[in-house]
Amino acid sequence: MLCLISGSLPNAAQTEKAYSNDNRIKASKTFSKAEVSLHNKRTDCWIIIKDKVYDVTSYVEEHPGGDAILAHAGDDSTEGFFGYVSTKLD
């Protein structure tokens, strides 16, 4: 299950703060990935970052990458948000 954290897209520092400062979240609701997947439109856009759900609908038009944010609307955007991190040892 995933937890709805914020109404705006966090930066990396805010994401880590959300993990370490859960007392600022009064009530959270959990959602399945299937429920999140229903919010996949410009006018209703949720994304998942590190197992947290963010309603970024109000940010879609301001996104500096244009419609790139919609590529993972209703889906996991962790890699797109933080960039690809290889765990392969050379």
MDTraj code that builds the backbone (N, CA, C; nanometers):
import mdtraj as md
import numpy as np

residues = "MET LEU CYS LEU ILE SER GLY SER LEU PRO ASN ALA ALA GLN THR GLU LYS ALA TYR SER ASN ASP ASN ARG ILE LYS ALA SER LYS THR PHE SER LYS ALA GLU VAL SER LEU HIS ASN LYS ARG THR ASP CYS TRP ILE ILE ILE LYS ASP LYS VAL TYR ASP VAL THR SER TYR VAL GLU GLU HIS PRO GLY GLY ASP ALA ILE LEU ALA HIS ALA GLY ASP ASP SER THR GLU GLY PHE PHE GLY TYR VAL SER THR LYS LEU ASP".split()
xyz = np.array([
    [0.0837, -0.1178, 0.0000],
    [0.0000, 0.0000, 0.0000],
    [0.0885, 0.1246, 0.0000],
    [0.0367, 0.2293, -0.0600],
    [0.1098, 0.3537, -0.0745],
    [0.0378, 0.4628, 0.0034],
    [0.1108, 0.5644, 0.0429],
    [0.0574, 0.6678, 0.1290],
    [0.0584, 0.8027, 0.0577],
    [-0.0549, 0.8743, 0.0570],
    [-0.0623, 1.0070, -0.0027],
    [0.0009, 1.1057, 0.0948],
    [0.1049, 1.1741, 0.0481],
    [0.1817, 1.2625, 0.1350],
    [0.1538, 1.4093, 0.1113],
    [0.1485, 1.4529, -0.0134],
    [0.1538, 1.5952, -0.0397],
    [0.0709, 1.6332, -0.1605],
    [0.0339, 1.7599, -0.1666],
    [-0.0358, 1.8109, -0.2820],
    [0.0563, 1.8753, -0.3825],
    [0.1862, 1.8675, -0.3597],
    [0.2806, 1.9275, -0.4535],
    [0.4017, 1.8381, -0.4688],
    [0.4715, 1.8566, -0.5779],
    [0.5896, 1.7770, -0.6056],
    [0.7028, 1.8233, -0.5163],
    [0.7622, 1.7345, -0.4385],
    [0.8694, 1.7737, -0.3480],
    [1.0030, 1.7772, -0.4204],
    [1.0983, 1.8496, -0.3632],
    [1.2346, 1.8332, -0.4121],
    [1.2970, 1.7217, -0.3288],
    [1.4171, 1.6809, -0.3613],
    [1.4781, 1.5664, -0.2925],
    [1.4881, 1.5894, -0.1425],
    [1.5215, 1.7098, -0.1004],
    [1.5341, 1.7389, 0.0429],
    [1.3992, 1.7261, 0.1125],
    [1.2929, 1.7726, 0.0494],
    [1.1603, 1.7620, 0.1087],
    [1.1164, 1.6173, 0.1184],
    [1.1530, 1.5352, 0.0197],
    [1.1162, 1.3940, 0.0230],
    [1.1797, 1.3271, 0.1435],
    [1.3082, 1.3516, 0.1651],
    [1.3755, 1.2916, 0.2802],
    [1.3164, 1.3441, 0.4100],
    [1.2806, 1.4722, 0.4142],
    [1.2202, 1.5295, 0.5340],
    [1.0870, 1.4618, 0.5644],
    [1.0102, 1.4308, 0.4615],
    [0.8820, 1.3641, 0.4824],
    [0.9017, 1.2296, 0.5496],
    [1.0104, 1.1611, 0.5162],
    [1.0385, 1.0327, 0.5790],
    [1.0788, 1.0502, 0.7251],
    [1.1534, 1.1545, 0.7553],
    [1.2057, 1.1690, 0.8897],
    [1.1150, 1.2496, 0.9818],
    [1.0136, 1.3131, 0.9278],
    [0.9297, 1.4005, 1.0081],
    [0.7825, 1.3653, 0.9896],
    [0.7486, 1.2401, 1.0114],
    [0.6121, 1.1931, 0.9888],
    [0.5103, 1.2557, 1.0824],
    [0.5541, 1.3198, 1.1913],
    [0.4578, 1.3781, 1.2839],
    [0.3890, 1.5003, 1.2248],
    [0.4404, 1.5581, 1.1153],
    [0.3715, 1.6709, 1.0542],
    [0.2554, 1.6256, 0.9672],
    [0.2442, 1.4968, 0.9430],
    [0.1337, 1.4417, 0.8651],
    [0.0277, 1.3950, 0.9641],
    [-0.0825, 1.4664, 0.9698],
    [-0.1852, 1.4349, 1.0694],
    [-0.2576, 1.3061, 1.0378],
    [-0.2951, 1.2895, 0.9148],
    [-0.3658, 1.1687, 0.8751],
    [-0.3241, 1.1353, 0.7330],
    [-0.2947, 1.0119, 0.7115],
    [-0.2594, 0.9719, 0.5761],
    [-0.3502, 0.8582, 0.5345],
    [-0.3688, 0.8484, 0.4079],
    [-0.4536, 0.7443, 0.3530],
    [-0.3664, 0.6564, 0.2657],
    [-0.3932, 0.5298, 0.2657],
    [-0.3158, 0.4400, 0.1816],
    [-0.3938, 0.4055, 0.0560],
    [-0.3188, 0.3850, -0.0507],
    [-0.3762, 0.3531, -0.1811],
    [-0.2997, 0.2373, -0.2419],
    [-0.3675, 0.1572, -0.3190],
    [-0.3000, 0.0520, -0.3950],
    [-0.2472, 0.1149, -0.5241],
    [-0.1552, 0.0454, -0.5894],
    [-0.1046, 0.0940, -0.7179],
    [-0.2180, 0.1020, -0.8196],
    [-0.3139, 0.0119, -0.8099],
    [-0.4292, 0.0153, -0.9010],
    [-0.5098, 0.1434, -0.8815],
    [-0.5267, 0.1860, -0.7572],
    [-0.5993, 0.3103, -0.7309],
    [-0.5221, 0.4310, -0.7831],
    [-0.3916, 0.4319, -0.7626],
    [-0.3086, 0.5427, -0.8113],
    [-0.3135, 0.5497, -0.9635],
    [-0.3168, 0.4340, -1.0286],
    [-0.3143, 0.4302, -1.1757],
    [-0.4355, 0.4996, -1.2385],
    [-0.5425, 0.5183, -1.1625],
    [-0.6617, 0.5860, -1.2147],
    [-0.6411, 0.7369, -1.2286],
    [-0.5388, 0.7892, -1.1647],
    [-0.5107, 0.9334, -1.1640],
    [-0.3977, 0.9612, -1.2629],
    [-0.4273, 0.9460, -1.3909],
    [-0.3236, 0.9491, -1.4942],
    [-0.3499, 1.0522, -1.6036],
    [-0.4161, 1.1601, -1.5670],
    [-0.4512, 1.2626, -1.6653],
    [-0.3930, 1.3982, -1.6254],
    [-0.3856, 1.4867, -1.7205],
    [-0.3375, 1.6234, -1.6952],
    [-0.4204, 1.6901, -1.5847],
    [-0.5490, 1.6622, -1.5800],
    [-0.6384, 1.7250, -1.4834],
    [-0.6554, 1.6446, -1.3550],
    [-0.5881, 1.5334, -1.3444],
    [-0.5928, 1.4471, -1.2256],
    [-0.4682, 1.3599, -1.2290],
    [-0.3587, 1.4126, -1.1755],
    [-0.2282, 1.3486, -1.1910],
    [-0.1639, 1.3175, -1.0559],
    [-0.1491, 1.1894, -1.0287],
    [-0.0766, 1.1431, -0.9110],
    [0.0455, 1.0668, -0.9586],
    [0.1530, 1.0774, -0.8814],
    [0.2727, 0.9991, -0.9107],
    [0.3235, 0.9364, -0.7815],
    [0.4032, 0.8317, -0.7970],
    [0.4642, 0.7632, -0.6835],
    [0.6127, 0.7946, -0.6860],
    [0.6655, 0.8377, -0.5718],
    [0.8089, 0.8591, -0.5545],
    [0.8479, 0.7918, -0.4241],
    [0.9358, 0.6931, -0.4344],
    [0.9826, 0.6190, -0.3163],
    [0.8656, 0.5693, -0.2303],
    [0.7702, 0.5040, -0.2937],
    [0.6554, 0.4444, -0.2257],
    [0.5635, 0.5445, -0.1567],
    [0.5728, 0.6701, -0.1942],
    [0.4820, 0.7731, -0.1444],
    [0.4064, 0.8277, -0.2641],
    [0.2811, 0.8610, -0.2447],
    [0.1959, 0.9107, -0.3528],
    [0.1840, 1.0624, -0.3405],
    [0.2021, 1.1292, -0.4534],
    [0.1912, 1.2749, -0.4578],
    [0.0870, 1.3155, -0.5610],
    [-0.0053, 1.4013, -0.5209],
    [-0.1018, 1.4593, -0.6128],
    [-0.0337, 1.5826, -0.6717],
    [0.0088, 1.5728, -0.7975],
    [0.0835, 1.6806, -0.8621],
    [0.0003, 1.7524, -0.9682],
    [-0.1299, 1.7367, -0.9611],
    [-0.2189, 1.7964, -1.0608],
    [-0.1937, 1.9459, -1.0771],
    [-0.1790, 2.0166, -0.9673],
    [-0.1605, 2.1617, -0.9754],
    [-0.0237, 2.1998, -1.0312],
    [0.0687, 2.1053, -1.0388],
    [0.2049, 2.1311, -1.0847],
    [0.2260, 2.0949, -1.2316],
    [0.1361, 2.0215, -1.2906],
    [0.1545, 1.9707, -1.4271],
    [0.1862, 2.0827, -1.5254],
    [0.1122, 2.1901, -1.5222],
    [0.1322, 2.2997, -1.6176],
    [0.2624, 2.3758, -1.5927],
    [0.3159, 2.3702, -1.4705],
    [0.4381, 2.4425, -1.4358],
    [0.5641, 2.3576, -1.4481],
    [0.5488, 2.2299, -1.4739],
    [0.6637, 2.1387, -1.4772],
    [0.7661, 2.1867, -1.5796],
    [0.8924, 2.2041, -1.5393],
    [0.9935, 2.2554, -1.6319],
    [1.0219, 2.1616, -1.7488],
    [0.9884, 2.0361, -1.7361],
    [1.0090, 1.9401, -1.8443],
    [0.8868, 1.9256, -1.9333],
    [0.7940, 2.0197, -1.9214],
    [0.6725, 2.0137, -2.0023],
    [0.5883, 1.8922, -1.9665],
    [0.5450, 1.8215, -2.0682],
    [0.4575, 1.7064, -2.0465],
    [0.5309, 1.5814, -1.9994],
    [0.6596, 1.5916, -1.9743],
    [0.7362, 1.4752, -1.9281],
    [0.6778, 1.4171, -1.7999],
    [0.6215, 1.5007, -1.7172],
    [0.5628, 1.4533, -1.5914],
    [0.4464, 1.3570, -1.6180],
    [0.3817, 1.3740, -1.7331],
    [0.2669, 1.2886, -1.7659],
    [0.3086, 1.1494, -1.8130],
    [0.4367, 1.1315, -1.8452],
    [0.4850, 1.0013, -1.8919],
    [0.4639, 0.8927, -1.7863],
    [0.4662, 0.9315, -1.6592],
    [0.4476, 0.8348, -1.5508],
    [0.3294, 0.8719, -1.4617],
    [0.2356, 0.9478, -1.5164],
    [0.1167, 0.9830, -1.4391],
    [0.0432, 0.8558, -1.3985],
    [0.0105, 0.8466, -1.2710],
    [-0.0570, 0.7281, -1.2202],
    [0.0357, 0.6105, -1.2009],
    [0.1650, 0.6360, -1.2020],
    [0.2637, 0.5279, -1.1951],
    [0.3837, 0.5729, -1.1119],
    [0.4827, 0.4861, -1.1015],
    [0.6037, 0.5149, -1.0249],
    [0.6956, 0.6078, -1.1036],
    [0.7285, 0.7216, -1.0446],
    [0.8149, 0.8214, -1.1075],
    [0.9478, 0.8370, -1.0349],
    [0.9808, 0.7425, -0.9489],
    [1.1021, 0.7538, -0.8690],
    [1.2259, 0.7719, -0.9557],
    [1.2420, 0.6889, -1.0563],
    [1.3609, 0.6981, -1.1420],
    [1.3645, 0.8310, -1.2171],
    [1.2519, 0.8756, -1.2672],
    [1.2475, 1.0024, -1.3377],
    [1.2756, 1.1204, -1.2467],
    [1.2370, 1.1092, -1.1212],
    [1.2561, 1.2175, -1.0251],
    [1.4006, 1.2263, -0.9784],
    [1.4586, 1.1113, -0.9420],
    [1.5941, 1.1094, -0.8893],
    [1.6992, 1.0773, -0.9951],
    [1.6569, 1.0248, -1.1099],
    [1.7506, 0.9798, -1.2118],
    [1.7832, 0.8339, -1.1904],
    [1.8349, 0.7718, -1.2938],
    [1.8685, 0.6301, -1.2867],
    [1.9901, 0.6106, -1.1978],
    [1.9810, 0.5156, -1.1059],
    [2.0925, 0.4806, -1.0201],
    [2.1241, 0.3342, -1.0400],
    [2.2412, 0.3067, -1.0915],
    [2.2802, 0.1685, -1.1154],
    [2.3275, 0.1043, -0.9868],
    [2.2795, -0.0172, -0.9621],
    [2.3248, -0.0920, -0.8447],
    [2.4205, -0.2026, -0.8859],
    [2.4535, -0.2078, -1.0139],
    [2.5432, -0.3106, -1.0667],
    [2.6862, -0.2801, -1.0251],
    [2.7547, -0.3818, -0.9749],
    [2.8951, -0.3662, -0.9400],
    [2.9807, -0.4020, -1.0602],
    [3.0729, -0.3161, -1.0955],
    [3.1606, -0.3424, -1.2098],
    [3.2833, -0.4201, -1.1685],
])
top = md.Topology()
chain = top.add_chain()
for i, resn in enumerate(residues, 1):
    res = top.add_residue(resn, chain, resSeq=i)
    for name in ("N", "CA", "C"):
        top.add_atom(name, md.element.get_by_symbol(name[0]), res)
traj = md.Trajectory(xyz[None], top)
